[in-house]
């Protein structure tokens, strides 16, 4: 499996992007807190905490990791659309079919995937009236698996 279709790399990039968003919010919160303390004490200098510096370093590390893996995953301007499509097999708890899932809900340990879109289910049609189907887990990163043709009897 090439890096461009490796679901592990795609999932790791998605988790890094979520961590990046959370750290950006934390950095903003820490900055506002430091600025508020400086204003409260009528100080001309804002003293940022060591935690602020660590959060900033983590953000830069995540940006660097995402940039390094961008060329290997083939992610570009269309990555949001690719993530949307690749997420279609997730259960209501956010886990892919077959992944470990929490005991809450219907998964009971292993995710059953999206209960509304089972592999082989027709999810739409292209301009030539060919069905677009939900591929099985092992083929969801292959664009050809999403098209049902006479040679693809999902």
Backbone bond lengths (Angstrom), bond angles and torsions (degrees), N, CA, C in turn:
res aa  C-N    CA-C-N  psi(-1)  N-CA   C-N-CA  omega(-1)  CA-C   N-CA-C  phi
1 X - - - 1.459 - - 1.527 107.37 -
2 X 1.292 117.02 126.62 1.464 120.94 -179.45 1.520 110.18 -75.47
3 X 1.357 116.81 157.61 1.467 119.26 178.51 1.520 112.80 -57.90
4 X 1.343 117.42 -27.57 1.461 119.22 -177.10 1.525 112.18 -70.99
5 X 1.342 117.15 -21.40 1.458 119.34 179.89 1.520 111.75 -115.26
6 X 1.328 118.56 6.49 1.462 121.81 -178.52 1.524 109.65 -71.57
7 X 1.327 118.08 113.68 1.462 120.05 -178.31 1.530 112.71 -65.26
8 X 1.328 117.22 -25.45 1.466 119.84 178.66 1.518 110.53 -65.62
9 X 1.330 116.73 -44.00 1.462 120.00 178.92 1.525 110.00 -64.29
10 X 1.311 116.49 -41.27 1.474 120.36 178.84 1.518 110.69 -62.02
11 X 1.339 117.45 -45.02 1.462 120.58 179.30 1.521 111.38 -65.41
12 X 1.324 116.76 -40.55 1.471 119.55 178.87 1.530 111.06 -64.59
13 X 1.333 116.92 -40.36 1.469 119.77 177.66 1.528 110.15 -63.00
14 X 1.327 117.10 -40.19 1.460 120.49 179.66 1.528 110.67 -64.55
15 X 1.338 117.13 -42.65 1.467 120.67 179.22 1.524 110.66 -67.03
16 X 1.330 117.17 -37.48 1.470 119.93 175.84 1.526 110.92 -63.53
17 X 1.310 116.75 -39.40 1.466 120.13 178.90 1.524 110.66 -64.07
18 X 1.346 117.16 -39.02 1.465 120.22 176.98 1.520 110.93 -65.39
19 X 1.341 116.66 -42.67 1.465 120.42 178.49 1.529 110.17 -63.73
20 X 1.325 116.82 -37.96 1.463 120.96 177.96 1.520 110.54 -60.48
21 X 1.324 116.77 -46.49 1.467 120.29 179.31 1.529 111.43 -61.25
22 X 1.330 117.03 -43.16 1.466 120.81 -179.73 1.526 110.69 -65.28
23 X 1.325 116.90 -41.56 1.462 119.95 179.99 1.530 111.91 -68.96
24 X 1.327 116.86 -33.41 1.471 119.32 176.41 1.533 110.06 -63.04
25 X 1.339 116.47 -41.84 1.465 120.13 177.09 1.522 111.10 -65.59
26 X 1.331 117.09 -40.46 1.463 120.55 178.29 1.524 110.91 -64.09
27 X 1.334 116.85 -41.06 1.467 120.38 179.24 1.530 110.39 -63.05
28 X 1.308 117.16 -42.23 1.466 120.86 178.04 1.528 110.25 -62.69
29 X 1.316 116.59 -43.83 1.465 120.59 179.73 1.528 110.48 -62.13
30 X 1.326 117.44 -46.11 1.464 120.76 -179.59 1.524 111.33 -63.59
31 X 1.323 116.79 -39.45 1.467 119.81 179.13 1.527 110.85 -64.79
32 X 1.324 116.68 -44.85 1.470 119.96 179.68 1.531 110.98 -63.97
33 X 1.318 115.94 -36.54 1.461 120.11 178.68 1.527 110.35 -65.35
34 X 1.323 117.80 -44.59 1.465 121.13 178.79 1.526 110.82 -64.54
35 X 1.324 116.90 -40.54 1.464 120.68 179.18 1.531 110.73 -66.94
36 X 1.335 116.43 -36.81 1.454 120.57 177.62 1.535 110.73 -65.12
37 X 1.336 116.93 -42.29 1.464 120.17 178.02 1.519 111.26 -62.79
38 X 1.329 117.14 -40.99 1.466 120.08 179.22 1.524 110.17 -63.86
39 X 1.316 117.53 -42.28 1.465 120.91 179.36 1.530 110.72 -67.09
40 X 1.325 116.46 -37.82 1.457 120.96 179.86 1.526 111.70 -62.20
41 X 1.318 115.63 -36.41 1.466 120.68 -178.83 1.525 112.52 -97.93
42 X 1.330 116.67 11.93 1.467 122.93 179.19 1.521 111.83 53.09
43 X 1.305 115.87 39.26 1.456 121.53 -179.75 1.521 109.73 -92.51
44 X 1.330 115.30 144.29 1.461 120.10 176.65 1.526 111.00 -84.56
45 X 1.340 115.82 -17.63 1.465 120.80 -179.42 1.514 109.79 -105.80
46 X 1.314 115.46 137.57 1.466 121.22 174.79 1.528 106.94 -98.79
47 X 1.315 117.08 124.13 1.462 122.45 179.67 1.533 108.50 -101.67
48 X 1.313 115.85 107.82 1.459 120.65 178.93 1.526 109.14 -83.80
49 X 1.302 117.32 144.67 1.464 122.26 -176.12 1.526 111.16 -77.56
50 X 1.337 116.60 160.34 1.469 120.06 174.34 1.542 111.60 -60.27
51 X 1.329 116.99 -31.18 1.464 120.22 177.23 1.528 110.64 -62.29
52 X 1.326 116.69 -38.50 1.467 121.36 177.76 1.536 109.34 -58.57
53 X 1.320 117.14 -43.59 1.467 121.30 -179.79 1.526 110.90 -65.18
54 X 1.335 116.73 -39.28 1.470 120.08 179.40 1.527 111.10 -67.35
55 X 1.314 116.89 -40.25 1.465 120.68 177.29 1.524 109.76 -63.22
56 X 1.320 116.65 -43.67 1.463 121.06 178.79 1.531 110.94 -61.19
57 X 1.335 116.94 -42.38 1.470 120.37 178.60 1.529 110.94 -64.81
58 X 1.322 117.12 -38.71 1.466 120.27 178.52 1.525 111.05 -64.84
59 X 1.327 116.52 -39.83 1.468 120.63 178.11 1.520 110.32 -60.85
60 X 1.337 116.22 -45.32 1.471 119.39 179.68 1.529 111.14 -65.55
61 X 1.337 117.40 -35.94 1.463 120.46 176.72 1.519 112.05 -64.15
62 X 1.321 116.78 -41.64 1.463 120.88 178.39 1.522 110.44 -65.39
63 X 1.334 116.74 -44.07 1.469 119.60 178.15 1.527 110.54 -58.70
64 X 1.331 116.20 -42.32 1.462 120.55 179.95 1.536 110.54 -64.21
65 X 1.330 117.20 -44.27 1.467 120.68 179.54 1.523 111.37 -63.92
66 X 1.317 117.24 -41.39 1.464 120.07 178.44 1.521 111.09 -65.54
67 X 1.329 116.57 -39.68 1.467 119.97 178.50 1.525 111.04 -66.08
68 X 1.331 117.39 -39.57 1.463 121.16 179.92 1.516 111.66 -65.75
69 X 1.317 118.19 -36.08 1.464 120.64 -177.21 1.520 112.97 -91.23
70 X 1.327 117.47 -7.28 1.463 119.42 -177.98 1.512 111.69 -61.42
71 X 1.323 118.00 -43.49 1.460 119.80 -177.93 1.528 111.24 -71.93
72 X 1.353 118.29 -28.37 1.459 118.95 -178.99 1.517 112.06 -80.60
73 X 1.318 117.95 -23.48 1.465 119.34 -179.45 1.512 112.05 -94.84
74 X 1.309 117.23 -9.69 1.453 119.76 -178.81 1.507 112.89 72.91
75 X 1.325 117.60 14.88 1.457 120.85 -179.80 1.523 108.54 -76.13
76 X 1.282 116.74 135.56 1.449 122.03 177.43 1.502 108.68 -141.37
77 X 1.319 115.98 -140.65 1.457 119.84 179.27 1.521 112.15 -65.96
78 X 1.320 117.49 -21.33 1.462 121.22 -177.94 1.526 112.68 -90.96
79 X 1.334 118.02 8.04 1.464 119.55 -173.93 1.524 111.76 -62.32
80 X 1.322 119.21 -35.02 1.458 119.95 178.48 1.522 110.95 -61.85
81 X 1.324 117.07 -38.27 1.463 120.45 178.43 1.516 110.23 -69.74
82 X 1.338 117.00 -40.05 1.463 120.10 178.51 1.523 110.06 -63.30
83 X 1.344 117.61 -42.99 1.461 120.69 178.20 1.526 110.43 -61.49
84 X 1.303 116.71 -39.92 1.459 120.10 179.67 1.529 110.79 -60.66
85 X 1.312 116.34 -46.44 1.464 120.77 -179.63 1.527 110.68 -66.79
86 X 1.331 116.85 -43.58 1.464 120.10 -177.14 1.524 111.78 -69.76
87 X 1.322 118.02 -17.91 1.463 121.32 179.17 1.529 112.94 -86.96
88 X 1.301 118.49 -3.98 1.464 120.73 -175.29 1.522 113.70 -62.65
89 X 1.336 118.37 -21.62 1.469 119.06 -178.69 1.528 112.75 -94.11
90 X 1.330 118.10 9.58 1.465 120.13 -179.21 1.529 111.30 -78.16
91 X 1.336 114.94 147.22 1.461 120.23 175.88 1.530 108.97 -79.87
92 X 1.323 116.88 179.08 1.460 121.20 -177.93 1.525 112.31 -66.54
93 X 1.350 117.88 -11.07 1.459 121.39 178.21 1.522 111.54 -97.46
94 X 1.333 117.13 1.61 1.463 121.43 176.41 1.512 115.23 88.98
95 X 1.324 118.75 11.94 1.457 121.27 -178.62 1.525 110.02 -105.08
96 X 1.360 115.24 143.83 1.460 120.15 176.87 1.524 110.29 -68.63
97 X 1.316 115.86 156.30 1.457 121.34 176.87 1.522 109.05 -56.23
98 X 1.337 116.72 129.88 1.455 121.84 178.97 1.519 114.29 91.07
99 X 1.335 118.24 -14.63 1.463 121.18 178.64 1.527 110.32 -79.09
100 X 1.313 116.04 158.39 1.463 120.92 175.92 1.521 108.69 -64.53
101 X 1.303 116.43 135.27 1.463 121.71 -178.59 1.515 108.40 -133.09
102 X 1.299 116.97 153.99 1.455 122.05 -179.40 1.514 112.36 -63.27
103 X 1.329 116.45 161.59 1.462 120.38 -178.08 1.526 113.35 -73.22
104 X 1.336 118.13 -12.09 1.469 119.62 -179.60 1.524 110.12 -76.02
105 X 1.283 116.80 135.46 1.461 120.78 177.74 1.515 112.23 93.50
106 X 1.323 115.89 -157.96 1.456 122.03 -173.26 1.525 114.04 -87.89
107 X 1.330 118.40 -9.82 1.467 120.02 -173.71 1.524 112.70 -71.64
108 X 1.331 117.53 -41.68 1.467 122.35 178.01 1.524 113.06 51.15
109 X 1.315 117.40 52.11 1.463 121.25 174.29 1.516 114.21 110.52
110 X 1.318 118.28 -54.67 1.464 121.62 -179.84 1.516 108.55 -119.50
111 X 1.320 115.57 130.74 1.457 120.10 -177.50 1.523 110.85 -66.11
112 X 1.304 115.31 133.64 1.460 120.87 175.33 1.523 111.14 -88.48
113 X 1.321 116.42 -2.27 1.453 120.09 -179.63 1.517 111.99 83.41
114 X 1.290 115.62 -169.04 1.455 122.49 -177.76 1.538 109.27 -70.91
115 X 1.327 117.16 117.04 1.473 118.38 -178.61 1.525 113.32 -69.50
116 X 1.322 117.39 -13.34 1.465 121.34 -178.00 1.521 112.15 -94.62
117 X 1.332 117.43 -20.41 1.462 121.28 -177.58 1.516 110.32 -129.11
118 X 1.294 117.31 87.93 1.452 122.17 177.23 1.530 109.40 -83.46
119 X 1.334 117.90 153.16 1.474 119.80 176.91 1.527 110.89 -52.99
120 X 1.311 115.13 134.22 1.456 121.76 -178.63 1.513 114.07 93.47
121 X 1.333 117.22 -11.78 1.466 120.53 179.93 1.525 109.91 -71.41
122 X 1.314 116.20 135.53 1.461 121.21 176.91 1.526 107.91 -75.91
123 X 1.346 116.55 123.91 1.461 120.66 -178.25 1.526 112.56 -111.51
124 X 1.326 116.58 -2.04 1.457 120.31 178.80 1.517 110.31 168.23
125 X 1.341 115.11 -171.54 1.458 121.43 -178.58 1.515 109.20 -139.25
126 X 1.343 116.31 149.26 1.459 119.35 176.30 1.533 109.58 -90.64
127 X 1.321 116.08 -175.63 1.465 120.51 -175.92 1.522 112.62 -65.91
128 X 1.318 117.64 -20.97 1.464 121.31 179.39 1.525 111.91 -95.07
129 X 1.328 116.34 14.18 1.457 123.88 178.60 1.524 113.03 67.41
130 X 1.336 116.81 19.54 1.459 120.32 175.73 1.528 108.06 -84.79
131 X 1.327 117.38 138.92 1.462 119.44 -179.88 1.524 112.36 -69.77
132 X 1.313 115.67 143.89 1.454 123.22 170.70 1.520 104.96 -104.07
133 X 1.341 116.87 124.28 1.457 121.02 -174.18 1.517 111.17 -117.08
134 X 1.315 115.64 157.12 1.453 121.97 173.95 1.524 107.34 -77.87
135 X 1.344 118.31 114.57 1.470 119.59 -179.29 1.528 111.28 -76.38
136 X 1.330 115.75 167.73 1.455 118.79 175.85 1.530 108.94 -72.29
137 X 1.313 115.42 167.32 1.467 121.75 -173.36 1.526 112.65 -55.64
138 X 1.320 117.83 -42.02 1.457 121.01 -175.73 1.522 113.29 -70.43
139 X 1.327 118.02 -16.37 1.463 120.78 -175.38 1.530 113.86 -118.46
140 X 1.331 117.94 7.84 1.462 118.77 -174.67 1.530 113.22 -68.91
141 X 1.333 118.10 -16.50 1.462 120.92 178.03 1.528 111.95 -92.35
142 X 1.320 116.53 3.75 1.458 121.97 178.37 1.523 108.83 -104.74
143 X 1.335 118.18 111.34 1.470 120.30 -177.81 1.527 113.56 -56.00
144 X 1.328 117.69 -30.32 1.466 120.05 -179.82 1.525 112.00 -66.69
145 X 1.335 117.28 -27.55 1.460 120.87 -178.17 1.528 112.08 -71.77
146 X 1.328 117.48 -15.72 1.463 120.91 -179.25 1.526 111.98 -83.32
147 X 1.316 117.13 -9.99 1.473 121.87 179.88 1.509 109.66 -103.94
148 X 1.305 117.36 130.03 1.456 119.89 176.53 1.521 107.43 -94.99
149 X 1.297 114.71 118.56 1.463 121.66 176.09 1.527 107.37 -123.61
150 X 1.305 116.05 178.78 1.466 118.45 -179.80 1.533 110.71 -63.25
151 X 1.318 117.45 -27.75 1.472 120.75 179.04 1.514 113.17 -91.41
152 X 1.312 119.02 3.71 1.462 122.69 -177.80 1.525 109.31 -128.12
153 X 1.333 117.79 77.97 1.460 120.76 -172.66 1.521 114.48 -85.73
154 X 1.294 119.00 47.14 1.470 119.78 179.39 1.459 108.69 -49.30
